[in-house]
Amino acid sequence: MDKNLTNSEIPLGLGMAFAQNIAAMEKFSTMSKIQQEEVIRRAQNIDSKAEMADFVQKLADSKSADR
């Protein structure tokens, strides 16, 4: 994954995973800016499509926006 993004940019892999998991994208959209930046930071350390899919699924499944 591209590690040279600013904090406000969504990595391509994360964006594609959100496109396939609308619940995760909706959860992300309700998060505060700080929470979104943390999700982006964590996503920047993911190196495979399967890991990213698991990451966004866990985000979608979380009961609060703190994941």
Helices and strands as residue ranges (DSSP letters): H 12-20, H 22-30, H 33-43, H 49-61
